[in-house]
Amino acid sequence: MLAVIADSASLARTQLADALAFAEEEEIPLQVIQTSELDRPEYARNDASRCFHCKDELFDVMEKFREERGFSSIAYGVNVDDQGDFRPGQAAARQHHVSAPLLEAGLTKQDIRDLAHAAGLRIWDKPAAACLSSRIEYGRPVTREALSVVERGEDAVRALGFRQFRVRHHGDIVRIEVDKEELPRALDPAMAAEFTRLFKDLGFKFVTLDLEGFRSGSMNTLLPAETLKRAG
């Protein structure tokens, strides 16, 4: 068995560092490979099929790596709960015949957290974390510059002590989603002023706090039903 991390501009450095540290702690054999999804125009244009093109690039690279290293199959971590959201990347996984053992075992995200907790793994309650590109509104091109701004913004929010949140890039507007349990602290006038300072320094003209709080995949709510059906 070999764990593989695909590294690119859409992977936050904090997430990469933590994954590397966890693998070392648990003595998991690990290889970091490079993917180039940002060089694909169909990915960079950031329409509803972006995740498909991301996974298509990932599994193209992993398949070559698998052949070179002599492994028999590739597995990824999709689970039962992922079936209830808009995930066009799963179509790419099926096209590449990638195994999905957690899904085949009927495990939900909570099941996986419970098993990780029982196994004594420190990451059992780690906040969910999607790629940085998912923070950029559909139709706005994914660029290294935009990804860097989002990453720096999320690093700053994390440094303020928030745990579960997203920084959503809407051009001149930034929309900050904070978990509902942490929302009262975010609504404090002093904290709101700090958010404003931080994100205007990053180049945003308007700084907003989403009163619905953190929602995984909230950008998908902006897509028409016809687009969701066609793309995934």
N, C-alpha and C positions, 0 to 999 in steps of 0.2 A: 504494500500500500504506500502511496505517496500523496500527501496533501499538496495542492497547487493553488497559489494565489496569482490572479491575473492583475498586474499592476498597470495603471495608466493614469492620465490626468483626472479621471473621474473618481479615483479612489483617494479618500482623505488620508493624509499622512498619519493622523492619529489612529485611524482604523488599521492601517498597514502595520504600524509599530506595535499595536496591541495584539494583532494576530501573530506577528513574529514572536513576540514575547510569550504568548500562550503556547505556541507550538514548542518553544524551547523548554518552558516549564514542564510540559507533559511529554517531552521527548518524542514528539511527532515528527517524522521525516517530512521535510517541506522544501518545495522549490518555488521560487518566484519567477514568473514568466512575464513578458511584455506583450500587451495587446495594443492595437492601433485603430480603435474604433473611430477616434476623432478625425482620422484621415479619410474615412468613408463619407462622401457627400450625403448619402441617404441617412446616415446617423446624425451628422452635424446639422442638418436642416431641422431636426427636432420635431417631427410630426408624430402622429400616434403610433407609428411603427418603430420608433427609435429603439425600444428595448429588444425588438426582434433583431435588428441589425447589430446591436451590441452583443447579444448572445451568439449570433451567427459568426461574428469575428472571434469571440472567445472560443467557441467549439472548433472553428477552423484551426486556430493556433494550438488548442489542446490536442486535437486529433493528430497533428503532425508530431507533437511532443510525445504523445502516447506511443506512436509507432516507433519513434527513435529510442524510447526507453523500454519497449517491449512489454507494455501493460496490455491487458486484454480488454479493458473497458474504462469508461469515464462515468463518474457518478456526480450528481450535484444535489443541493439541499432543498429542493422544492418540497413542500409539505401540504397536508390537506387544506389548511386555511388559505393557502395561496390560490386554491381553486375558486375562491369566492371573490377575487379581485381581478382587475384588468391587467393581465400579465402576458403580453405578446411574446416575451422571451421564451415562454414554455413551448410555443410553436417551433421555435428554432431548435430547442432541445429535442423535440420529437423528430424533427427532420434529420438531426445528427445522431439519432438513436442513443441518446444519453440516458443512463440509468437514473432512476429516482427512488432510491431505497426507502427514504422516509415516507414518501407518498404511498409506495407499495405496502408499507407496514401499517398504513392508516393513522399515522402520527400527526397530531395537531401541534401548533407552536407551543401550547401549554404543556402538552405531553413531553415535548422535547426539553422544555425548561425543567420539568419535574425530573426527568431522567438525568439531566445534567446536574441538577441539584443533588440527587441521590448519589451520583458518582463523585461528588465533591469538587466539581469544576467551578472555578471562580466566575466564569462568564455566564452562569446559568440565568442570571437576571439582567444581563447586559441590554441596554435599550436597543430597539430596532434601529437599523442603519442602512438605508438604501444608498445608491451611488449619488455623487454630487450632481450629475446631470438631471436627476429627477427633481431637483430644486428649481430648475429653469422652466418657465412657462412654455407650453407647446407653441411652436411657431417662431420662437426666438432662437436663433442659431446657438448651438452649443460651441463655445470657444474656450480655449485655455484661460483667457482673461476672465471670462464670466465664472468659470469654475473656481478660479483662484479667489475671486471676490467672495463667493459663497463660502468657500472653505475658511477664509480668514474671518468672515462674519460668524460662522459656527464655532470656530475656536474661541472667539471673543465671548460669545454667549456661554460657552462651556466654562470659561474662566470665571464668569460671574456666579458659577455654582449651579446652573440649570442642568438638568439631567436628560430629559426627553423633550426634544424641540426640533424644529426645522426652520431654516432660513430660505424663503421662497423669493426667487428673483423674477420681478415683473418689469424689467427695464429701469426706469427712473424710480420705481416704487419697490421697496422691500416689504414683504409680508412675513412677520415672525409668528410662528406657531409654537406655543408652549403648552406642555401637558396641563390639563385642567387642575390637577392638584398643585401645580406650581404657578398657575395663572395669577392668584392674588398677589404674589410677590412681584410678578412682572408688571402688574397694574399700579404698583406704588409709583407716585409721581417722580420720586428720585430715580427709580430704576428706569422709568420711561425716558427721563432726560438722558440717562446713560446710554440707553439704546439709540436715542436720536444722535448723540455725539458719535458713537461708534460707527453707525452706518452711514452718516453723512460724511465721515472721514473716509469711508470706503467708496464714496462717489454717488450714493443714492440721494435723490432730491427729496423724496418723501419716505418717512419711516412709519410703518403701521404694525399694530399688534392685532392678530386675528382673535376675535372674542370667542370663536368656537373652539379654540385650543388646538392642540396637535391632533392631526388625523393622517394616518399613513395613506399615501396615494391621493391626497386631496386635489392635486392637479388634474387627476382623471375626471373629476366632476365637471370640468369645463368642456369635455369632449362630447359631441353629439352622440346619441345612441347609435345612429347609423355608422359612425366612425368606429365606435367600440366594437360593434358586431363585425365589421369588415376587417379590422386589424387584429382581432383576437378571439 
